[in-house]
Amino acid sequence: MKQHAKALAVAAIITVPGIALAANTITFNGEVTDQTCQAVVNGSTDPTVVLESVPASALNGGVGRTTGETTFTLQLTGCSAPSGADEHFTTLFQATNPTGSGHLANTAASGATGVALQLLDAPAGNPVNLAGGAAVEAGDIVLADGQTETTYDYAVQYVSEAATVTPGPVLSSVTYTLRYE
């Protein structure tokens, strides 16, 4: 009888290979730290950064033209004060919908065409290349010895991804994570 049961089990595996042989993976990633900072952007835990309206003509004429830089501030509060040395933080940005050029794609319904948003590591700083969907480090945020809060300024601007940009709304998003160093 045991031989018969084994034969039926093998036959079941052969006839339903998708169920028995599935090899899906879930990866979990986390960190345990002694730091307890709260992060807000422009004073809000659910921020929206409003960019100024710009004319399409400021972006027309070539790929890579930029305009309308807008600064936003990442503030850390309620931190455990470091003792004896400064503590460093790194922000990891990850585009929700990156373009091939590493910018934030315009996801607005009936939105402007030929334009995206470019994240900068500081006002008038270097572009943060978000291509490929991986998290990218940007900025060295320093919590000074004995302090419990600090701020760091980033910026975002319009960038042309085509020689001709058409008018319309621009909407995009990016996720961020803080890494304690």
Secondary structure, DSSP 8 states (H G I E B T S, - for coil): -HHHHHHHHHHHHHH-HHHHT------------S---EEEETTBSS---------GGGTTTSTT-EEEEEEEEEEEES----SSS-EEEEEEEEESSB-TTSSEE---TT--BSEEEEEESSTT--B---GGG--EEEEEEEE-TT-S-EEEEEEEEEEESSS--B-S-----EEEEEEE-
